[in-house]
Amino acid sequence: MRAFIRQLKPAIISVIVFTVLLGGVYPLVATAIGQVAFNDEANGSLIRRDGVVVGSELIGQTFTAPEYFHSRPSAAGAGYDGSASSGSNYGPQNPDFLAAVAERVAAYREENGLSGDVSVPVDAVTASASGLDPHISVANARLQAARVAQARGLTLAVVMGLIDDHTDGRSLGVLGEPGVNVVLLNLALDEQG
């Protein structure tokens, strides 16, 4: 019995020490570093207009009106639902997926006044892996520019300039492709009047 107690004592002490360190000290230190060094990011990269939170730079929103740039489709719940973040899980040869893409291609061409020979960017008709991506490709934004300019009564040059101003470069200068944050771009359009 003494051998058992001798072995039990260090085990209990280890559990207590690691619980305090990893369950208390580490989370507090990580939270403090996040709040001091990365306050905006640690709090969700929230976008505020007139003191009101209107969105996040990290989560897309659904825009359907012609005067707004439209986000890529979302497979997250009813659309951009952070609690249901996921892709569609359809394979590239799944008949339901192919039918949905074909339907989206036709709708995209119609709403943007594009002829049948214009290539539709893949991000305009497929969801991201998370279903929450706020970015679209530069090509997607440029194809929507004429519709947005006409609906807002702006020149195409002004809208294209806003696209250029809101284009993010590649991550670390080499990863991925440049993208346009739709939420920030649409807010900039609203500021134009």
Secondary structure, DSSP 4 states (H G I P E B T S, - for coil): -HHHHHHHHHHHHHHHHHHHIIIIIHHHHHHHHHHHHSHHHHTT-EEEETTEEEEETTB-----STTSPPPPP--STTTT-GGG-------TT-HHHHHHHHHHHHHHHHHTT--TTSPPPGGGTS--SSS---EEEHHHHHHHHHHHHHHHT--HHHHHHHHHHTEE--BTTTBS--EEEHHHHHHHHHHH-
